[in-house]
Amino acid sequence: MSEGQRAPLPHAFHPPVAEFVVTSDDVAPGGVLKDDQVYAEGNVSPQLRWEGFPAGTRSFAVTCFDPDAPTGSGFWHWALFDIPASVTELPARAGSGSFEGLPAGAVHARNDYGAREFGGAAPPPGDPAHRYVFTVYAVDTERLGPDADASPAAVGFHLRFHTLGRAQLVGEYAAPAAG
């Protein structure tokens, strides 16, 4: 990519699947993430709610990915899977801190910070705004297969073959330049 071009969103190269809707009280589509969703400011996972997912959904997964990270491969901030099909909302903090409201049986894989939880935004100071893509996957099986030691890439590999539908919400964040 040339200077100024943005990386494609994470599902640009996946086969099409049914779309459904995810909304949040904490992340506005295309809006700026709240301070408490920033790694150094609170590291709080946002509230997410979803509806309209395909029939046959047996579980859900939630990820947060920054395609604009200066790594060549993006940065995984969150990978949560095996969320029971009866759950259609995660409250704020379900993926971080005391994990308030985390559904029983849900599994956190290690994010790119190396922790099994949501890791907030942390773009390099002065970078243009990074996009944080929150994706909810409708999954065709109750148990996806990997365990908590899986990388987000391994979770994504399994999701590639078990996703019935996908909903995404994109927020942005830029850290001011140092000095």
N, C-alpha and C positions, 0 to 999 in steps of 0.2 A: 504494500500500500504506500502511496505517496503521502507526503506531509499533509495533514489536514483531513485525510480520509479516516473514517471510523470503521472499526472492525464490524463485520456482520453480527447480527444478534445470534445467540447460540443455536437456534433451531433452523437457521437458514438453509442448512444442507440435509436436514432430516426429511423423511417422507411426510407428506401432509397427513394430519389426523384431524378429528373433530375439534372444533374450538368451543370453549365455554368461557364463563366470566369469572374473574377474580377482582375483588374490590378491597379497599383498605381504608380504615379510619386514619391511618398514619402515613400512607404513601399515596400522593395524588399522581395520576398518570402524567408523566413528563415533568412532574414537579420536583422540587428540591427535597431531599431527605431531611427529616428532623434531626436536630442536634443529638438526641439520644440514640439515633441509629448510626452514629459515627463511632468508630472503634475507640477513640480516646475520650469520647464525651459521654458514654453510657453503654454502648454496645447492646442495645435493646432490640430484640427481634420485633418487627412490626406486627400489628394485628392484620390478619388476612381472612377473607370470607369468600366462598365460591359457590356457584350454582350453575345449573344447566349442563352438567357433565353427562357423558353418554351412559345409556343403560348398559348393564354388565360391569360397571366399575366395582372392583372388589377391594381397592385401597387407593390411597393417594400418596404422592410424594411432593415435596416442596424444595426448590433450590433457589439460591440467589447467586448470580454470576456477574462479574464485571468484565465485559469483553474489551474494555479500553485499558486495562492494566498493562504496564510496560514489561510484560513477561514473554510475549510471543505466543502465549497460550491462554491469556486471560487469567482471572483469579476467582476461585470458588469461595464464596462467603458462607454458604449454607447448603447442606445436603441432608434432608430429613425424609425418611421413607417408612413404609409399612404403617401409615396412618390409616386407622380403620375407616371403611367406607361410610360409616354412620357419622363421621366427623366432617363438618363442612365449614369450620371456622377454627382458627388458632388465635387466641388472645395475644396481645402484646406480652412479651417476656416468655412465651411458651418455648422459644428456642434458645433462651439465654438466661443467665443469672440463676434464679431458683427454679427455672423451668415451670413457672405457674401455668397450668392449663395444658401442659404437654400430654397428649393422649397416651394412655397405657398401650404398650406394644410398639409405639413409634420408635424408630432407630435413627440416631444421628451418626452420620459418617464424619470423618475428620475433614474439616475445611482446610483451605490452604494456609491458614495460620497454624494448623496442627491440632486444633481443638475440636471436640465433638459438641459443637453448638453454633449458633449464628455468630458471625464476626462482622462487625459494622464496617462502614465505608472508611477507607484510608488511602485516598489517592495521593500521589506525591504532591507536595505543596507547589502551587503554580501551574500544575497541569490543567488543561481544559477540563470541563466537567466530565466525569466518568458516568456511564450508565450502569445502573444496578437493576438487573433483570430478575424479578421475582416470578418464578414459574410454578404453577400447580399442575401436576400430572394426574390424570385419571388412569389407573393401572388395572390390568386385567387379572391380577392375582393378588391374594391376600398378603403373601410374603414375596418380596422382590427377589431375594436370593442372597445378596451380599450381607456382610455383618458390619458392625460398627468400626472395624479396622479398614474397611474399603476406602479407596480414594473416591472423591467425587466423580472422577473420570470413569471408574469402574461402575459406580452407581448409574451414571449416564449411559454406559454401554448396556446395562440391563434394561434401563428405561426405554432405550431405542427399540427394543423388541417387545415391550409389554405396555406401551402407552396407547390407550384408546382415545384420549383427548388431552388438550393442553390449553391452559389459560395463562396469560402473562401480563405483568404490570411492570412498567419501567419508571424508576425514579432516577434522579441525578444528584451528584454532589461534587463540588470542587473545593479543595483546601486552599486557602489564601497562600500566596507566595511568602516565603520566609523573609523576615527582615522588615 
